[in-house]
Every structure is written in structure tokens, then in C-alpha cells.
Amino acid sequence: MLASNGELIHYTLASNFTIGNGLTLSVGNGLTLNAGVSITIASTGAATTLSFDQNSFAPQTIGGAGQSFSPAPHSPANDKLFSANGRRAW
């Protein structure tokens, strides 16, 4: 679980990952999810965000055989995924 705001640059996740309540994880130069791996955006009331680098001119991708992002059932109104252009994707 992410315990403080953080950033992953051209990273591959090999195990499940949770972004804790009120935190932001920034991704630059793509993110790969190994088979069976998923990311959970786990808001319990505060805005919790997965953001793709808005300052990179390189394409931002989510790749690999892992599962797509799935918000935790706690507070989906505060679970946020932002694309490279800064627009909310869900």
C-alpha cells in the first residue's frame, strides 16, 4: 500500500498495489502490470488519485497482462484517474 504520495517512472508492478486514502501516485513513461496484478484506488473519503505525467511528451500507457484499475468500493466519488492531458478519465 502507498503510505505517502509517490511517483513511478517506467515501472513494472509484480504484485497488487493499493493507493491509500488521500494520496496521489504519479506515473511517468508508462506502467506495466504483470499477470494477475491490479491497482486499487482506495479512498475512504479523501480524494485519492492515480495520475499520468502531464509534463511528458512521451505516450503514457498502461500495459501488460494484469487487471485494469478497479476502485475500491469505499468512496468511488473520490477515486480519480487522470490522463496525461490532466482530464479525469473516471
N, CA, C and O atoms as CSV, one atom per row, in Angstrom:
chain,resi,resn,atom,element,x,y,z
A,1,MET,N,N,0.835,-1.184,0.000
A,1,MET,CA,C,0.000,0.000,0.000
A,1,MET,C,C,0.877,1.244,0.000
A,1,MET,O,O,1.876,1.322,0.716
A,2,LEU,N,N,0.483,2.216,-0.819
A,2,LEU,CA,C,1.171,3.505,-0.849
A,2,LEU,C,C,0.831,4.257,0.430
A,2,LEU,O,O,-0.341,4.514,0.704
A,3,ALA,N,N,1.846,4.615,1.219
A,3,ALA,CA,C,1.635,5.276,2.503
A,3,ALA,C,C,1.876,6.779,2.433
A,3,ALA,O,O,1.498,7.506,3.351
A,4,SER,N,N,2.501,7.257,1.352
A,4,SER,CA,C,2.685,8.684,1.130
A,4,SER,C,C,2.676,8.913,-0.377
A,4,SER,O,O,2.826,7.965,-1.147
A,5,ASN,N,N,2.503,10.159,-0.803
A,5,ASN,CA,C,2.489,10.448,-2.231
A,5,ASN,C,C,3.768,9.927,-2.866
A,5,ASN,O,O,4.831,9.959,-2.246
A,6,GLY,N,N,3.666,9.441,-4.118
A,6,GLY,CA,C,4.842,8.881,-4.749
A,6,GLY,C,C,4.784,8.963,-6.264
A,6,GLY,O,O,3.790,9.406,-6.840
A,7,GLU,N,N,5.879,8.525,-6.907
A,7,GLU,CA,C,5.972,8.563,-8.355
A,7,GLU,C,C,6.682,7.311,-8.845
A,7,GLU,O,O,7.676,6.879,-8.261
A,8,LEU,N,N,6.159,6.730,-9.928
A,8,LEU,CA,C,6.787,5.594,-10.586
A,8,LEU,C,C,7.172,6.013,-11.994
A,8,LEU,O,O,6.337,6.539,-12.729
A,9,ILE,N,N,8.415,5.791,-12.381
A,9,ILE,CA,C,8.900,6.134,-13.707
A,9,ILE,C,C,9.225,4.845,-14.457
A,9,ILE,O,O,10.085,4.075,-14.029
A,10,HIS,N,N,8.531,4.609,-15.586
A,10,HIS,CA,C,8.747,3.429,-16.433
A,10,HIS,C,C,8.857,2.192,-15.552
A,10,HIS,O,O,9.924,1.587,-15.458
A,11,TYR,N,N,7.769,1.820,-14.912
A,11,TYR,CA,C,7.775,0.837,-13.839
A,11,TYR,C,C,6.928,-0.373,-14.201
A,11,TYR,O,O,5.934,-0.253,-14.916
A,12,THR,N,N,7.326,-1.535,-13.704
A,12,THR,CA,C,6.533,-2.765,-13.831
A,12,THR,C,C,6.155,-3.238,-12.444
A,12,THR,O,O,7.018,-3.430,-11.587
A,13,LEU,N,N,4.853,-3.427,-12.222
A,13,LEU,CA,C,4.376,-3.937,-10.931
A,13,LEU,C,C,4.280,-5.457,-10.993
A,13,LEU,O,O,3.714,-6.012,-11.935
A,14,ALA,N,N,4.833,-6.123,-9.992
A,14,ALA,CA,C,4.821,-7.580,-9.926
A,14,ALA,C,C,3.875,-8.092,-8.851
A,14,ALA,O,O,3.689,-9.302,-8.722
A,15,SER,N,N,3.272,-7.190,-8.075
A,15,SER,CA,C,2.310,-7.591,-7.053
A,15,SER,C,C,1.224,-6.525,-6.959
A,15,SER,O,O,1.400,-5.399,-7.424
A,16,ASN,N,N,0.110,-6.894,-6.358
A,16,ASN,CA,C,-1.003,-5.957,-6.218
A,16,ASN,C,C,-0.559,-4.707,-5.475
A,16,ASN,O,O,0.343,-4.752,-4.638
A,17,PHE,N,N,-1.201,-3.600,-5.793
A,17,PHE,CA,C,-0.793,-2.305,-5.259
A,17,PHE,C,C,-2.029,-1.494,-4.907
A,17,PHE,O,O,-2.976,-1.439,-5.692
A,18,THR,N,N,-2.033,-0.869,-3.745
A,18,THR,CA,C,-3.150,-0.048,-3.291
A,18,THR,C,C,-2.663,1.367,-3.028
A,18,THR,O,O,-1.643,1.570,-2.369
A,19,ILE,N,N,-3.399,2.343,-3.547
A,19,ILE,CA,C,-3.136,3.754,-3.261
A,19,ILE,C,C,-4.053,4.126,-2.109
A,19,ILE,O,O,-5.275,4.113,-2.256
A,20,GLY,N,N,-3.470,4.460,-0.958
A,20,GLY,CA,C,-4.233,4.730,0.257
A,20,GLY,C,C,-5.020,6.031,0.204
A,20,GLY,O,O,-4.755,6.900,-0.627
A,21,ASN,N,N,-5.978,6.150,1.089
A,21,ASN,CA,C,-6.880,7.294,1.183
A,21,ASN,C,C,-6.133,8.630,1.215
A,21,ASN,O,O,-5.222,8.821,2.020
A,22,GLY,N,N,-6.528,9.552,0.330
A,22,GLY,CA,C,-5.983,10.897,0.324
A,22,GLY,C,C,-4.631,11.045,-0.355
A,22,GLY,O,O,-4.034,12.120,-0.296
A,23,LEU,N,N,-4.131,9.989,-1.000
A,23,LEU,CA,C,-2.792,10.018,-1.593
A,23,LEU,C,C,-2.850,10.084,-3.116
A,23,LEU,O,O,-3.882,9.796,-3.723
A,24,THR,N,N,-1.725,10.468,-3.724
A,24,THR,CA,C,-1.597,10.533,-5.174
A,24,THR,C,C,-0.379,9.736,-5.606
A,24,THR,O,O,0.708,9.893,-5.051
A,25,LEU,N,N,-0.573,8.875,-6.609
A,25,LEU,CA,C,0.533,8.183,-7.247
A,25,LEU,C,C,0.636,8.727,-8.656
A,25,LEU,O,O,-0.325,8.663,-9.422
A,26,SER,N,N,1.802,9.265,-9.006
A,26,SER,CA,C,2.053,9.780,-10.355
A,26,SER,C,C,2.860,8.749,-11.125
A,26,SER,O,O,3.761,8.115,-10.577
A,27,VAL,N,N,2.527,8.586,-12.409
A,27,VAL,CA,C,3.219,7.639,-13.274
A,27,VAL,C,C,3.805,8.393,-14.451
A,27,VAL,O,O,3.119,9.207,-15.068
A,28,GLY,N,N,5.068,8.133,-14.771
A,28,GLY,CA,C,5.715,8.726,-15.934
A,28,GLY,C,C,6.308,7.642,-16.817
A,28,GLY,O,O,6.846,6.656,-16.313
A,29,ASN,N,N,6.216,7.812,-18.115
A,29,ASN,CA,C,6.793,6.885,-19.095
A,29,ASN,C,C,6.206,5.484,-19.016
A,29,ASN,O,O,6.903,4.502,-19.276
A,30,GLY,N,N,4.948,5.386,-18.664
A,30,GLY,CA,C,4.231,4.118,-18.737
A,30,GLY,C,C,4.297,3.268,-17.488
A,30,GLY,O,O,5.184,3.411,-16.647
A,31,LEU,N,N,3.318,2.370,-17.399
A,31,LEU,CA,C,3.194,1.451,-16.279
A,31,LEU,C,C,2.808,0.096,-16.846
A,31,LEU,O,O,1.882,0.000,-17.652
A,32,THR,N,N,3.512,-0.956,-16.429
A,32,THR,CA,C,3.196,-2.315,-16.857
A,32,THR,C,C,2.737,-3.112,-15.653
A,32,THR,O,O,3.341,-3.046,-14.582
A,33,LEU,N,N,1.656,-3.873,-15.838
A,33,LEU,CA,C,1.121,-4.732,-14.779
A,33,LEU,C,C,1.371,-6.181,-15.165
A,33,LEU,O,O,0.875,-6.635,-16.196
A,34,ASN,N,N,2.131,-6.917,-14.360
A,34,ASN,CA,C,2.353,-8.336,-14.623
A,34,ASN,C,C,1.034,-9.087,-14.494
A,34,ASN,O,O,0.077,-8.578,-13.910
A,35,ALA,N,N,0.987,-10.287,-15.035
A,35,ALA,CA,C,-0.221,-11.116,-14.998
A,35,ALA,C,C,-0.743,-11.259,-13.570
A,35,ALA,O,O,0.017,-11.539,-12.643
A,36,GLY,N,N,-2.043,-11.064,-13.410
A,36,GLY,CA,C,-2.685,-11.215,-12.114
A,36,GLY,C,C,-2.561,-10.030,-11.185
A,36,GLY,O,O,-3.098,-10.062,-10.079
A,37,VAL,N,N,-1.867,-8.982,-11.601
A,37,VAL,CA,C,-1.630,-7.808,-10.759
A,37,VAL,C,C,-2.706,-6.756,-11.023
A,37,VAL,O,O,-3.134,-6.564,-12.161
A,38,SER,N,N,-3.137,-6.078,-9.958
A,38,SER,CA,C,-4.100,-4.984,-10.112
A,38,SER,C,C,-3.728,-3.832,-9.195
A,38,SER,O,O,-2.993,-3.994,-8.221
A,39,ILE,N,N,-4.258,-2.662,-9.536
A,39,ILE,CA,C,-4.085,-1.469,-8.703
A,39,ILE,C,C,-5.457,-1.101,-8.155
A,39,ILE,O,O,-6.444,-1.082,-8.890
A,40,THR,N,N,-5.512,-0.810,-6.862
A,40,THR,CA,C,-6.754,-0.371,-6.222
A,40,THR,C,C,-6.582,1.057,-5.747
A,40,THR,O,O,-5.611,1.381,-5.063
A,41,ILE,N,N,-7.523,1.905,-6.108
A,41,ILE,CA,C,-7.560,3.290,-5.635
A,41,ILE,C,C,-8.540,3.291,-4.467
A,41,ILE,O,O,-9.754,3.250,-4.667
A,42,ALA,N,N,-8.008,3.339,-3.246
A,42,ALA,CA,C,-8.787,3.047,-2.044
A,42,ALA,C,C,-9.129,4.277,-1.230
A,42,ALA,O,O,-8.582,4.478,-0.146
A,43,SER,N,N,-10.024,5.096,-1.740
A,43,SER,CA,C,-10.477,6.261,-0.995
A,43,SER,C,C,-11.496,5.857,0.061
A,43,SER,O,O,-12.373,5.030,-0.186
A,44,THR,N,N,-11.365,6.449,1.228
A,44,THR,CA,C,-12.391,6.286,2.259
A,44,THR,C,C,-13.009,7.638,2.592
A,44,THR,O,O,-13.636,7.797,3.639
A,45,GLY,N,N,-12.834,8.609,1.704
A,45,GLY,CA,C,-13.436,9.920,1.903
A,45,GLY,C,C,-12.643,11.056,1.293
A,45,GLY,O,O,-13.227,12.030,0.819
A,46,ALA,N,N,-11.309,10.951,1.296
A,46,ALA,CA,C,-10.469,11.998,0.717
A,46,ALA,C,C,-10.125,11.640,-0.727
A,46,ALA,O,O,-10.085,10.463,-1.083
A,47,ALA,N,N,-9.879,12.649,-1.552
A,47,ALA,CA,C,-9.510,12.419,-2.943
A,47,ALA,C,C,-8.251,11.565,-3.026
A,47,ALA,O,O,-7.227,11.890,-2.425
A,48,THR,N,N,-8.338,10.470,-3.776
A,48,THR,CA,C,-7.246,9.529,-3.945
A,48,THR,C,C,-7.028,9.373,-5.441
A,48,THR,O,O,-7.970,9.052,-6.166
A,49,THR,N,N,-5.792,9.595,-5.927
A,49,THR,CA,C,-5.582,9.803,-7.358
A,49,THR,C,C,-4.444,8.969,-7.923
A,49,THR,O,O,-3.398,8.801,-7.297
A,50,LEU,N,N,-4.677,8.447,-9.131
A,50,LEU,CA,C,-3.626,7.889,-9.968
A,50,LEU,C,C,-3.516,8.825,-11.153
A,50,LEU,O,O,-4.470,8.976,-11.917
A,51,SER,N,N,-2.354,9.460,-11.317
A,51,SER,CA,C,-2.170,10.492,-12.330
A,51,SER,C,C,-1.010,10.135,-13.240
A,51,SER,O,O,0.055,9.731,-12.773
A,52,PHE,N,N,-1.221,10.287,-14.552
A,52,PHE,CA,C,-0.148,10.053,-15.509
A,52,PHE,C,C,0.515,11.373,-15.837
A,52,PHE,O,O,-0.156,12.384,-16.047
A,53,ASP,N,N,1.852,11.357,-15.880
A,53,ASP,CA,C,2.697,12.532,-16.034
A,53,ASP,C,C,2.189,13.497,-17.095
A,53,ASP,O,O,2.132,13.156,-18.276
A,54,GLN,N,N,1.824,14.688,-16.677
A,54,GLN,CA,C,1.298,15.701,-17.577
A,54,GLN,C,C,2.414,16.500,-18.235
A,54,GLN,O,O,2.138,17.295,-19.134
A,55,ASN,N,N,3.660,16.317,-17.822
A,55,ASN,CA,C,4.778,17.083,-18.367
A,55,ASN,C,C,5.601,16.285,-19.372
A,55,ASN,O,O,6.589,16.787,-19.906
A,56,SER,N,N,5.198,15.055,-19.628
A,56,SER,CA,C,5.947,14.205,-20.548
A,56,SER,C,C,5.333,14.269,-21.938
A,56,SER,O,O,4.113,14.234,-22.093
A,57,PHE,N,N,6.194,14.363,-22.950
A,57,PHE,CA,C,5.710,14.348,-24.323
A,57,PHE,C,C,5.603,12.918,-24.852
A,57,PHE,O,O,5.062,12.694,-25.935
A,58,ALA,N,N,6.115,11.960,-24.095
A,58,ALA,CA,C,6.027,10.557,-24.496
A,58,ALA,C,C,4.619,10.033,-24.229
A,58,ALA,O,O,3.960,10.479,-23.290
A,59,PRO,N,N,4.153,9.087,-25.049
A,59,PRO,CA,C,2.837,8.490,-24.791
A,59,PRO,C,C,2.817,7.821,-23.422
A,59,PRO,O,O,3.796,7.193,-23.018
A,60,GLN,N,N,1.724,7.953,-22.725
A,60,GLN,CA,C,1.554,7.320,-21.425
A,60,GLN,C,C,0.677,6.089,-21.621
A,60,GLN,O,O,-0.441,6.192,-22.127
A,61,THR,N,N,1.184,4.929,-21.219
A,61,THR,CA,C,0.454,3.693,-21.437
A,61,THR,C,C,0.350,2.873,-20.166
A,61,THR,O,O,1.169,2.978,-19.254
A,62,ILE,N,N,-0.698,2.047,-20.142
A,62,ILE,CA,C,-0.843,1.004,-19.137
A,62,ILE,C,C,-0.799,-0.290,-19.929
A,62,ILE,O,O,-1.660,-0.524,-20.777
A,63,GLY,N,N,0.181,-1.126,-19.668
A,63,GLY,CA,C,0.329,-2.339,-20.446
A,63,GLY,C,C,0.501,-3.556,-19.570
A,63,GLY,O,O,0.483,-3.467,-18.342
A,64,GLY,N,N,0.669,-4.695,-20.219
A,64,GLY,CA,C,0.898,-5.941,-19.511
A,64,GLY,C,C,-0.354,-6.792,-19.416
A,64,GLY,O,O,-1.410,-6.434,-19.937
A,65,ALA,N,N,-0.218,-7.924,-18.743
A,65,ALA,CA,C,-1.300,-8.903,-18.647
A,65,ALA,C,C,-2.102,-8.766,-17.361
A,65,ALA,O,O,-2.963,-9.601,-17.082
A,66,GLY,N,N,-1.834,-7.718,-16.567
A,66,GLY,CA,C,-2.545,-7.522,-15.305
A,66,GLY,C,C,-3.948,-6.994,-15.509
A,66,GLY,O,O,-4.374,-6.747,-16.637
A,67,GLN,N,N,-4.660,-6.824,-14.412
A,67,GLN,CA,C,-6.027,-6.331,-14.433
A,67,GLN,C,C,-6.052,-4.825,-14.539
A,67,GLN,O,O,-5.128,-4.141,-14.098
A,68,SER,N,N,-7.111,-4.319,-15.123
A,68,SER,CA,C,-7.273,-2.870,-15.184
A,68,SER,C,C,-7.558,-2.333,-13.791
A,68,SER,O,O,-7.815,-3.096,-12.859
A,69,PHE,N,N,-7.509,-1.036,-13.661
A,69,PHE,CA,C,-7.695,-0.381,-12.376
A,69,PHE,C,C,-9.127,-0.568,-11.903
A,69,PHE,O,O,-10.070,-0.469,-12.687
A,70,SER,N,N,-9.277,-0.839,-10.626
A,70,SER,CA,C,-10.618,-1.027,-10.086
A,70,SER,C,C,-10.737,-0.291,-8.758
A,70,SER,O,O,-10.082,-0.659,-7.783
A,71,PRO,N,N,-11.570,0.748,-8.715
A,71,PRO,CA,C,-11.719,1.468,-7.454
A,71,PRO,C,C,-12.255,0.569,-6.351
A,71,PRO,O,O,-13.098,-0.296,-6.589
A,72,ALA,N,N,-11.762,0.782,-5.161
A,72,ALA,CA,C,-12.298,0.075,-4.002
A,72,ALA,C,C,-13.737,0.532,-3.781
A,72,ALA,O,O,-14.087,1.640,-4.190
A,73,PRO,N,N,-14.561,-0.262,-3.165
A,73,PRO,CA,C,-15.973,0.114,-3.006
A,73,PRO,C,C,-16.226,1.168,-1.938
A,73,PRO,O,O,-17.382,1.489,-1.663
A,74,HIS,N,N,-15.185,1.712,-1.331
A,74,HIS,CA,C,-15.351,2.623,-0.205
A,74,HIS,C,C,-15.980,3.956,-0.578
A,74,HIS,O,O,-17.014,4.319,-0.019
A,75,SER,N,N,-15.390,4.687,-1.499
A,75,SER,CA,C,-15.851,6.034,-1.823
A,75,SER,C,C,-15.520,6.361,-3.273
A,75,SER,O,O,-14.634,7.176,-3.529
A,76,PRO,N,N,-16.217,5.740,-4.236
A,76,PRO,CA,C,-15.849,5.923,-5.637
A,76,PRO,C,C,-15.920,7.365,-6.131
A,76,PRO,O,O,-15.268,7.691,-7.124
A,77,ALA,N,N,-16.675,8.232,-5.488
A,77,ALA,CA,C,-16.736,9.631,-5.912
A,77,ALA,C,C,-15.393,10.328,-5.719
A,77,ALA,O,O,-15.129,11.343,-6.364
A,78,ASN,N,N,-14.548,9.805,-4.848
A,78,ASN,CA,C,-13.252,10.414,-4.575
A,78,ASN,C,C,-12.079,9.645,-5.180
A,78,ASN,O,O,-10.926,10.033,-4.988
A,79,ASP,N,N,-12.354,8.559,-5.908
A,79,ASP,CA,C,-11.320,7.790,-6.590
A,79,ASP,C,C,-11.107,8.419,-7.956
A,79,ASP,O,O,-12.056,8.542,-8.730
A,80,LYS,N,N,-9.874,8.821,-8.271
A,80,LYS,CA,C,-9.624,9.570,-9.506
A,80,LYS,C,C,-8.476,8.970,-10.308
A,80,LYS,O,O,-7.455,8.560,-9.756
A,81,LEU,N,N,-8.667,8.929,-11.620
A,81,LEU,CA,C,-7.638,8.536,-12.563
A,81,LEU,C,C,-7.543,9.655,-13.579
A,81,LEU,O,O,-8.515,9.950,-14.275
A,82,PHE,N,N,-6.357,10.291,-13.672
A,82,PHE,CA,C,-6.164,11.392,-14.601
A,82,PHE,C,C,-5.245,10.969,-15.727
A,82,PHE,O,O,-4.226,10.317,-15.502
A,83,SER,N,N,-5.611,11.343,-16.937
A,83,SER,CA,C,-4.797,11.045,-18.109
A,83,SER,C,C,-3.690,12.088,-18.263
A,83,SER,O,O,-3.611,13.042,-17.489
A,84,ALA,N,N,-2.836,11.895,-19.270
A,84,ALA,CA,C,-1.700,12.783,-19.476
A,84,ALA,C,C,-2.105,14.224,-19.755
A,84,ALA,O,O,-1.317,15.140,-19.522
A,85,ASN,N,N,-3.322,14.440,-20.251
A,85,ASN,CA,C,-3.736,15.805,-20.518
A,85,ASN,C,C,-4.414,16.472,-19.309
A,85,ASN,O,O,-4.905,17.597,-19.400
A,86,GLY,N,N,-4.427,15.763,-18.194
A,86,GLY,CA,C,-4.981,16.321,-16.967
A,86,GLY,C,C,-6.473,16.186,-16.827
A,86,GLY,O,O,-7.047,16.688,-15.860
A,87,ARG,N,N,-7.127,15.514,-17.775
A,87,ARG,CA,C,-8.572,15.321,-17.701
A,87,ARG,C,C,-8.886,14.046,-16.944
A,87,ARG,O,O,-8.173,13.049,-17.057
A,88,ARG,N,N,-9.946,14.089,-16.181
A,88,ARG,CA,C,-10.343,12.936,-15.401
A,88,ARG,C,C,-10.825,11.823,-16.323
A,88,ARG,O,O,-11.701,12.035,-17.162
A,89,ALA,N,N,-10.243,10.632,-16.160
A,89,ALA,CA,C,-10.611,9.509,-17.010
A,89,ALA,C,C,-11.762,8.708,-16.409
A,89,ALA,O,O,-12.517,8.059,-17.133
A,90,TRP,N,N,-11.896,8.757,-15.066
A,90,TRP,CA,C,-13.085,8.174,-14.434
A,90,TRP,C,C,-13.276,8.784,-13.103
A,90,TRP,O,O,-14.222,8.437,-12.396
